[in-house]
């Protein structure tokens, strides 16, 4: 099976490979540069979802022999208490126009990150500054979670792949 993925991010490609290995599925991965056609830093669920759909569709268009395209988009959303959460949407689109999207759980960002986003700044420019002088397990984990987004991306990728692959077998 051939999978087009709408990113050239080694990080996201690596997470897709990890998930494929975890579920024991063999596939060739074809990364392609795509535009999400949403904000560089999506700050609503709708925008994040649309970005993942756009990336999946464009990747499938660019790799003519791919079985399906994958779009991964990380975004932020204000919750009911006006606090930002971070999450990931992953979409699969195949040649039969099957479309499935899964959203990860949401992580409530610490106050440091809240301030960055509320000032309209790009979070990626500040993630290494979060309690950089602190070497403590919980702080280290949060710092890495926000920087790498691994648990959120892997959750959304795993869920959408499992749904897609199960439906293909029915």
C-alpha positions in Angstrom: 0.0 0.0 0.0 1.2 3.5 -0.8 0.4 6.5 1.5 0.8 10.1 0.5 1.2 12.4 3.4 0.8 16.2 3.1 3.9 17.2 4.9 7.6 17.1 4.7 8.0 17.4 8.5 10.3 14.6 9.6 8.6 14.7 12.9 5.1 14.0 11.6 6.4 11.4 9.1 8.2 9.7 11.9 5.0 9.6 14.0 3.1 8.1 11.1 5.8 5.4 10.7 5.7 4.6 14.5 1.9 4.1 14.3 2.2 1.9 11.2 4.8 -0.2 13.1 2.6 -0.4 16.2 -0.4 -1.7 14.4 1.7 -4.0 12.2 0.8 -2.4 8.8 3.3 -2.2 6.0 3.2 0.7 3.6 5.3 3.0 1.6 5.1 6.6 2.6 5.4 9.5 0.1 5.8 12.9 1.8 4.8 15.9 -0.3 4.8 19.5 0.5 1.3 20.9 0.7 -0.4 24.0 1.9 -3.1 23.7 4.5 -4.9 26.8 3.1 -5.6 27.8 6.7 -3.7 30.0 9.1 -0.1 29.0 9.9 -1.3 28.6 13.5 -4.9 27.4 13.4 -6.8 28.7 16.4 -10.2 27.0 15.9 -11.4 23.5 15.6 -13.0 24.2 12.3 -9.8 25.7 10.8 -7.7 22.8 12.1 -10.1 20.3 10.6 -10.1 22.1 7.3 -6.3 22.2 7.3 -6.1 18.4 7.7 -8.7 17.8 5.0 -6.8 20.1 2.6 -3.5 18.4 3.2 -4.9 14.9 2.7 -6.6 15.9 -0.5 -3.6 17.7 -2.0 -1.2 14.9 -1.0 -3.4 12.4 -2.8 -3.6 14.6 -5.9 0.2 14.9 -6.0 1.0 11.2 -5.7 -0.9 9.6 -8.5 -0.3 6.0 -7.4 -1.0 6.5 -3.7 -3.9 4.5 -2.2 -4.8 7.3 0.1 -3.7 10.7 1.4 -3.1 11.7 5.0 -3.3 15.2 6.4 -2.1 16.1 9.9 -2.9 19.5 11.4 -2.2 20.6 14.9 -4.3 23.5 16.2 -5.5 25.4 19.2 -9.0 26.2 20.4 -10.5 28.4 23.1 -12.5 26.3 25.5 -15.7 27.5 27.3 -13.4 29.1 30.0 -11.5 31.1 27.3 -8.4 28.9 27.8 -6.5 27.5 24.9 -6.3 23.7 24.3 -4.0 22.1 21.8 -5.1 19.1 19.7 -4.5 17.4 16.4 -6.8 16.5 13.5 -5.8 13.8 11.1 -7.7 13.1 7.9 -7.5 10.2 5.4 -9.0 10.5 1.8 -8.8 7.7 -0.7 -9.4 7.3 -4.4 -13.0 6.3 -3.8 -13.5 9.7 -2.0 -13.7 7.9 1.4 -13.1 10.6 4.0 -12.5 10.0 7.7 -11.1 12.4 10.3 -10.1 11.9 13.9 -9.4 14.5 16.5 -7.0 13.8 19.4 -7.8 14.5 22.9 -7.2 18.1 23.9 -4.4 19.3 26.2 -5.1 22.4 28.2 -2.0 24.5 27.8 -0.1 26.0 30.8 -0.4 29.7 31.6 2.9 30.4 29.8 1.5 29.2 26.5 -1.9 30.8 27.1 -0.2 34.2 27.3 1.8 33.6 24.1 -1.3 32.6 22.1 -3.5 35.4 23.5 -0.9 38.0 22.4 -1.3 36.5 18.8 2.3 35.2 18.7 3.4 31.9 17.2 3.7 29.3 19.9 6.5 27.4 18.1 8.8 30.4 18.6 8.4 30.2 22.4 8.1 26.5 23.2 11.7 26.1 24.3 11.3 29.0 26.7 8.7 27.2 28.9 10.4 26.8 32.3 13.7 26.1 30.6 15.6 26.5 33.9 13.5 23.7 35.5 14.6 20.1 35.4 11.6 18.3 36.9 9.8 15.2 35.3 6.3 16.8 34.9 7.7 20.1 33.6 10.0 18.2 31.2 7.1 16.1 29.9 4.9 19.1 29.3 7.7 21.0 27.6 8.2 18.0 25.3 4.5 17.4 24.7 3.9 21.0 23.6 7.1 21.1 21.5 6.8 17.8 19.8 3.1 17.2 20.0 3.8 13.5 19.8 1.0 12.1 22.0 -1.7 14.2 20.3 -0.5 13.5 16.7 0.0 9.8 17.3 -3.5 9.5 18.9 -5.2 11.1 15.9 -3.1 9.3 13.3 -3.7 5.9 15.0 -7.4 6.3 15.4 -8.0 7.4 11.8 -5.8 4.7 10.4 -7.6 2.0 12.4 -11.0 3.2 11.3 -9.9 3.4 7.7 -8.1 0.1 7.6 -11.0 -1.7 9.4 -13.5 -0.2 6.9 -11.3 -1.4 3.9 -11.5 -4.9 5.2 -15.3 -5.0 5.4 
